[in-house]
Amino acid sequence: MYLEKIQKANDIKNLTEEELFELADEIRDFLIEKISKTGGHLASNLGVVELTMAMHLNFQLPEDKMIWDVGHQSYTHKLLTGRREGFDDLRKYGGMSGFPKRKESDCDAFDTGHSSTSISAGLGYVRARDILEENYHVLSVIGDGSLTGGMAYEALNNAATLKTNFIIVLNDNNMSISENVGGMSHYLDGLRTAEAYTDLKNAVEMAIGSFPVGGEKLVRHIKRTKSSIKQLFVPGMFFEDMGIKYLGPVDGHNIKALNRAFKEAKRVKGPVLLHVLTKKGKGYFPAEENPARFHGTGPFDVATGEPLSSGGKDTYTDVFSKVMTDLGRRDEKLVAITAAMEDGTGLAEFHKRYPKRFFDVGIAEGHAVTFAAGLAAAGMHPVFAVYSSFLQRGYDQMIHDVCLQKLPVTFAVDRAGLVGSDGETHQGLFDLSYLSEIPNMTVMSPKNKWELADMVRFAVELGAPAAVRYPRGTAYDGFKEYRKPIEYGKSEAVFEEEDIVLFSVGHMFETAVKVREVLKETGYSCSLVNARFVKPIDEAMIELAAKEHRLLVTIEENVCSGGYGETVLEFVHRKRLDVRVLPVALPDDYIEHGSVDVLRREVMLDADSIATRIITEYISQ
């Protein structure tokens, strides 16, 4: 087994050419076996096996710097840097991350998790290298899907002024998570089919170079000039027109071809983009046929590709999908927007039924927000469905383009709170804080699946900026009988007793019910309020609760700073209400990967831990 010979970085260079082919097969088999048990990002990693091997063959780690855009395709990189044993605990609490982590290995040059960042980070390394007069190579790997993000173009524009080597590897698999969209996708389609140009270019260069007098000099001149052969046969030549040397396209599964391309790229005195063609999911038929399904997968049966546990119950995303489809039938002005996450956000069915009112803008959340603002200003009812951690990238646009104008844009904030195995870059820990501080924004969070449906409808009909925040995973279907109509800024009293009152935010309601049961068993009287609105808070309900209880507890899955609990605490102090407030929230910190249940126990946001804190606080009064 050649994979066993890879114990540390650069060991791959000891293998023969024949052994490298065997290693590629072993890596794919290894990844399929391990990810079928732990879950993880399979399709993207199967697609970059040979590309990663070629990078490790042509560069020296950790001296040279490899920066992975998003980073979910770095599994082969981890294998080639001696982390094979870590795959047994991949994405588990305390185990190996599914993304590059500087604290995990000195071969991981930069922590990543979001899209379109690698060129900017790589350029920073290059400038630092040159200032410090150091000598190493910098490679930024970016997928074609990530080129739909504007930050990548800002970095390309900046990199074009370089006079020293900087290698940008464009991993082109014609697929981000959902199918790529937009002008860059069409442009790359043209480059992928430019074999005629490549063949003709080589033939012309060979013919001119064979001239008995001045042939080689003429070839060099043609290569230098802006109006070169390439300009004649590939319209636009976007990258070269920017001042970035373009190489390719190269077969990303041909190690020999990749080796030649990297050798040429290393010689360029300036920025160079190496265009590599790969196949997402390569080597595993189910992933090749359905790369989106295997982008981020749970455990599955290797023989069939089918998930080991399908659950069966609706997720919050499923509920949102059904409501959007129903609203689309009733409201011809309703439009849906996604940032390259059609399936993940539950908009596939809406797209199927109402294709003219569905928009995938690519990995461009900031643009999506302002695009939605334009739609709203023109009289439409836009709903932008987006993961909590990705909405952070549209923060400025929410402030200036939506809320400043009080435009009726609905934000369906999926994957809020702890999401688990993807770790720090994907946890939705900050949305209640950053959304609540924006003037004119209304923020809601449902206690169960029924309330999610009601809140989405309410938000669309509100006629003002509104965010509905809900988590990943199976939707809580308890307390269906408590379905009082949504009233702006009003919470819902579920149980009314004395001593202690719990104000639960959104999906923490299920946990709050368990906390109340523990308190009741211990002998405490306990009320329970479903907050519903995080902004505005229900001041009247808080004042009433303060009169009838000694301790008011807020429970939310958001960082403490700027969250619901702090807002309630400020209100109680400002009004000088005679009640003690205990905000229960996540620590103001980044929370690593692991299952949600394990993470809640670790941060003391599980029912038993919360009940213990409440009893301790109550007794200490």
N, C-alpha and C positions, 0 to 999 in steps of 0.2 A: 504494500500500500504506500504509494508515493506521498500521500497527504501526511503520513506519519513522519516523513523526513523533514517536514516544515515545522520546525520548533521555534523559530524566531525570524525576524525580518531578514530579508535577503537570502534565506536558505533556498529559495526557488531557483536562484542562479546556479546552483550545483546540479540541476537536473539536465538531462540530455533533451534534444529536440523531440525524440520519440516519447520520452517520459512526460514531457509537458502535455502532450495530447491525452495521455492516460490520466494525468493530474486533473485536467479540465473535467473529464467524465467523473472522476472520484469526487470532485468538489460538488458537482451537481447532485450526485447520488447522496452525498452527505447532507447537503442543504435540504433536499426533499425529505429525507428521513427525519432530520431534527425538527424542521419547521412543522412537519405533520403532527408532531407531538406537542410542541410549545406554542405553535402559532407564530406569525410574523409576516414579514414582507418577502414573499417568495418570487413572484414573477419578475420584479425589477432586479433581484439578485441573480436569478438564472440568466438574465440577459447580458450581464456584464462580466461573466467569468473570464473569458479570454482577454477582454479589455483590461481588467484589473491585473491579470497575470502579466500582460505585456508592460503595463506601467511598472510593476515591481521588477521586471526583468531589466528595464532600461533606466531605472532611477534607484538611488541609494537612500534607504530609510534608516533612521529618521532625519538624516541631514536634508534631503530633498523634501518638499512639502506637498502633500496631496490633500486637496480640499474638495469635499464631496457636497454638491448641492443637494439639499434636503437630507441626504445621508442614509436613507432607508435602503440604499443599494450597496452598502459597505460591508456586507457579510463576508464576501471573498477576501476583501482587504483585511478583515479581522483574522480570517484563517491564515493568510499569508504572513501575518505578523505574530503568529504563535499563540492565538487565542482559541484554539480548537476545543479545549476542555470547557470553555465558558458557554458553549452552545447548549449544554444540558440545562442551564438555568437562564437561557436567553429571555430577556424582558420580564423575568421574575424579580420580586423584591430582593435586593441585595445581590442580584446576579448581573450578568453582562447586558449592557444596553443594546437596543436595536439600532442605535445611531452612533456616529463617532463621538467620542468623549475624550477630551485631553487628559482628564484625571485617570482614565482607564489605560492609556498607552501613550508614550511619547511619539508614536507613529501616527497618532490622530492629531493633525495640526490645528483643527478648528472644530468646535462644537456646532453641529447643524441640526436642523429639524424642520425648518420652514424653507420655502422655495425662493429661487432667484437671487441667492446671497453669495454664491461661491466666487463669482468674478470679483465682486467688491472686496471680499476678504482676501482673495489671492493677490489683488492689486496692492492691498495694504502690506502684505508680506514682501512683495517685490520692491516697493518703495523703501521699506525698512532695510531690506537686504542691501540695496544700493547705497543708502545713506551710511550704513555701518560698514560698507566695503566688504561684505561677506560674499561667499561664492556657493550658491546652491540653486537648484531649479525649483520653480513653483508651478504646480499644475492645478487648475481649477476644472473640475468635471461638472458639466451642467447638462441636464436633459433638454430635449427639444420642447417638452411641455413647459419647462421653467422659463423658456424664452418668451412666453406670453406675459411674463411679469416685467413691469416697467423698470424695476431696479436693475435688471440685467443690462438694459440698454444704457442706463446712466453709467454703469461700470464700463461697458464696452466703449462708450464715447470717451471716457476718461483714460482708459487703457491705451487708446490709439496714439497717444502722445509719447508712449514709452520708446526708449532707444535701447533697452536691454531685454533679454529674453523673458517671456511670460507665455506659458502654454495653456491654452483653453481647449479642453476636450469636450466637443459637443456630442453627447451620447444620444443618437437619433434613433428611437425605436418607434416613431410615429404614434406615440402614446404617452400621455401623462398618467392620470388616473382614469378620467373619462377620455373620450376621443379628443385629440387636439383640435382646436378651432382657430380661425383667424388667418391674417395675411402671412405671418411667419410660417405657419403650417403649410400653406400653399407654396410659399417660396422654397421651403425645404423639399417639398414634393418634386419641384423642378430640378433641384440639385441631385436628388436621388436617382433621377432618370437621365443624368447627363453623361452616361458612359460614352456616347458618341463624341462629346466634346473631349473627354479624357483620352480616348483612343486617337482622335485626330491631333490633339495637342502633342502627344508623344511622337506620333508619326512625323508631324511637321518639324518638331525639334530635332529628331534624328536626321531628317533629310537636310535641314539647314546646317546642322552640325557637321555633316559629311562634306560640305563644300571645301574644296582644296585650299581656298584662301579666305580667311576671315569668317568662317562658319561659326566657330565657337564664340567669337566676339559678338556676332550678330544675335546668337541665341541669348547671351547675357543681356544684351540691349533690349531684346523683346521682353524678357522677364522683368526688367526694371520699369519699362514704360507703362503708364496708366492704360493706354489703349493696346494692351497685349492681346494675344490670341484668346485668352480666357474671356476678355470683355466681349469678343465677337460672338461667342457661342453660348455663354451663360448670361442671359439678360440681367442687368442690374449689378451683379456681383456685390451684394450688400456689404459683406464684411470687408472686402478689399477696398471698396469705396470709402469705408470708414477709416482706412489706414491699418487694417489688421490682415496680416498674411493668411490666406486660406489654403488649407491642404485637404484633399479628399474629393469625393467621399471614399472611405476605406471600409472594407469588410471587417466589422467588429468581432467576428468569430474566427478570423484568420491571423494567427499569432505572427507568422512571418511577415505578412503585410503590415501589421501593426508595428512590429519592430522597425521595419524600414521607415514607416511614417514618423515614429518617435525620434529616430536618429536625425531625420531631416528637420523635425520641429525644434530639436535642441540646438541646431545650428543657426536658427533665425535670430538676428539682432533686433528684436522688437517683439510685439505681441503677435502670436500665431494661433489660429483656430484650426484644430484638427477635427474634421467632420467624420464621425464614426457611425456606421450603420449597424444596429443590433436588433435582435428579435426578443421582445419581452416574453419571458416564460420559456425560453429555449431549452429543449431537452426534456420537457415534461408536458405531454400532450394536453392535459386539462388546462394547464396554465397558458399554453400557447393559444388554445382556443378561446379561453376566457380570462385574459390578463387582468381585467378590472376586478374580477371575483377573487383573484389570487394576489391582488396588490397588497392588501393587508388581510390575512386569513387567520382564522382560528384553527385548532387541530382538525385534521382531515384524514380520510382513508386514502392511502397512497394509491391503491389499485384503481379506485374510482374517481378520486378527487372530491368526493362528497364530504361535507362537514360532518364531524362525529356527533355534534349535538346541534340540532336546528332550533331548539327552544320551543317553537310553536306559538308562543304568545306574541302579541303585537309589541314592537318597540315604540318608543316615543316618536322616532322618525317615521315609522309606519303610520301612526295616527296622524301626524302632520301631513303625510302624503295623501291620505284619504280626504282630509279636510280641504286641502288645496284643490284636489280634483273636483270636489263638490262645489267649492266656491267658484272655480273656473267655469262651471256650467251655469251658475247663477249670475255671475258678474263678468260681462264681456270686456270690462276695463281692467280686470285683474291680470297682472303679468308676473312671471316668476323669473328670478335671476339666480344663477349659480356661478361660482368661480372654480370651474373644472371639477365639480363634485356632484354631478347630476344624480348618480346612484346613491352616493353617501348621504346626501341631504334629503333623499326621498322625492326628487322631482322628476324621476324618469316617467312615471305615469302621466303627470301633467304635460310633459313634453310630448308624449305619444298622442294625447287627446287634443292638445291645443298648441301645436308646433309654432304657430305665428306669434304666440304670446309667451314663448319660452326663450330665454337668452343665456347661453353659456359664454362668459366673457374671457375664459381662460384663467390662469393663476394670476389674477389682478384684482385683489379685493378693494384697493383704494378706488380704482376705476369703477368697479361694480357699484360702490356706494354713490358716487357722483352721477353715474349713469342712471341709477334708480331715482336720484333727485331730479334729473332732467325729465324722466318719464312722469314723475309725480307733478312737476311743474306744468307739464303738458296735458294733465288731466287723467292720467292712468293711475291704477292702484298697484304699485310695485311691492313685491315681497322678495326680499333678499335672504335666501337660506344659506347659512354659513356656519362653520364650526367656530366656537367661542375663541379659541386661540388664534384663528386666522382673521377674525373680525378686528383684532387688535391692529392689523395692518391698514385698516381704513378709518382709524380714529380721527385724524385731522378732517377727513371728508365728512364724517358724521357731524362734527362740530360746525364746520363752516358751510357745507353745501346742503345739509339736510336740516339740522335743528335750528340754525340761525334763521332760515326761511320758513320754519315750521311746516315743512313739506311732509305729506302723509306717506312716508316710507315705513313699511313693516319689516323688522329684522327678526327672522326666525333663527335664534341662536342655539344651535345644536351642540352636542358634546360639551355642555356646561358642567362645571364641577370636575371631580376626579374622573379621568377617562381610563386610567390604568396603565397598560403595558407599554405604550409609546412614550411615557415619561414626561420630563420637565417641559419639553417644547410643545406638548400637545394638551397638557392639563388645562382645563378652562377655569382657572382660579381667580381671574381678575375682572370678569365682565360686569358683575354687579357694581364694582367700584368705579370702573371707567365709564360705564353707561350712566350711572346715577349722578355723576358730577356734571353731565352735559345739560345745560338749560333746554327746556322744551321737550326733553325725552321722557317718555313714560316707560317704566320697566315692570314687567309682570313675570311671575313664575308659577306654574301650576302644580297642584298637589298630586294629581293623578291623570290618567289618560283622558277622562271625560272633561276635566277642566282645561287641559291643553286644547282640545277641540273648541271649547267655548272661548278661550283667550285669543286664539288665532282669528276667529271670526270677529271678536270684539276689536282687536287691533286693526284689522283691515277696515272696519267701519268707523274707526275713531276719527279719522280725518286729521291726524297729527302724527309726528314721529313716535314709534312705539317698538319696543323689543319684547319678545316672548322667549324666555330662557328655559331650556329643558336639557336633560342629561342623555348620555348614551345608554343603550340597553333596554331591557324589558320594562314596559310601562306599568306602573303601579295601577291596579284596577280596583283597589279597595275603596270603601266609603263612597260608592256610587250614589247612595241616597242623599249625600250632602252635595247638592248641585245647585245651590242658590245662584240665580243669574248674576253675571259679572256687573258690578256697579263701580264706576270710576273711583279709584282711590280707596275702596272699601275692602276690608278684610272679612274673614268669615269665622265666627265663633262656632267651634265644633263641640267642645265640652266646657261647661261652666261650673266651676267649683270655687275653691278659695286656697289660701296659702301661697301656692306657686302657679304661675301662668307661663305656658310655653308659647312663643310666637315662632312658628315654623315657616321657613321660606322654601317654596317649591317642592322639589323631590325629596327634601329632608323630612317631609311630613310622615312618611312611612317609619323613619327612624324615631321621630317625635312621638308617634303612637306607642312604640315600644318603650321609649323613655318614660312615658306617662304610666304604662303598665308596671314598670319596675318601681316607680315612685309610689304607686297605689299599693303594691304588695308590701312596700316598706312602711306603709302607714301614713303617707302624705296625701293631702288633698291637692288636686292638680287640674287646672283648666288647660285647654288647648285651643289655640287660634291659628288658623291658616292665613298667613299674611297676605297672600295673593299679590299685592302691589309692593314693590320695593321702592318705587318712586312714582307718585308720592306715597309716603307712609300714611297709614290710617291714624291720624293724631287723636281722633275722638275715641277710637278703640283703645289706644294706649292710655289715655287719660282715665277711661273707665276701669281698665285693668289695674292701674296704679291705685285706685281707691279701694279695690276689693282684694288685693294680694300683697304679700310682703316681698315676694321675689319675682321679678320678670326676667325670663330667659329667652334670648333669641338664638335660633339654631339655623345656620346657613352653611352651604358648602362653597365658600368664597373666602379669600383672605380677609383677615379681620380689618385691616386698614381700609377705610373708605366703604366698608360693607354696610349691610342692613343694621347689624348690631350697633355699630358706631353711630349711625344716624339716629337710632332710637335712643341710645345713651345721651347723645347731645340734646335731643328734644326733651328728655326727662329732666336733665340738668337745667336747661334753659327755662323750662316751665316750673322748676323746683317742685316736682312731683315727689310725694313721699313713698317711694318704692325703690328697692335696690335692683340694679340691672346687671345681669350676667350675660355678656355676649359670648356665644359659643360659635367658633368659626375655625377656619384653617389658619395655620401660622403664616406670618408674613415671610414666606420663603418659597423656594422652588421645591417641588415634591417629585422624587424620582419615580421610576417605573415599578410596577407591581400590580397585583390584582386590587380592585377597588376595596374589597373587604379588608385585605391586609393593610392597605394604606390608611383606611379609616381607623383601624385599631392603632396603627403607629402614631397617628396625629391626634388620637383620643377624640375622634368624631363618631365612634360607634355608640350604640345605645347604652351599654354598660358604663363606659367611660364618662359619657355625658351625665348619666344619672348619679354617678359617684361625685362628680364635680358639683352638681346641683345640691346634693345632700350636704356636702362639706360647706358650701357657701351658705346654705340656709341655716345650718347649725351655728355657724360663726357669727350670725347677726345678733 
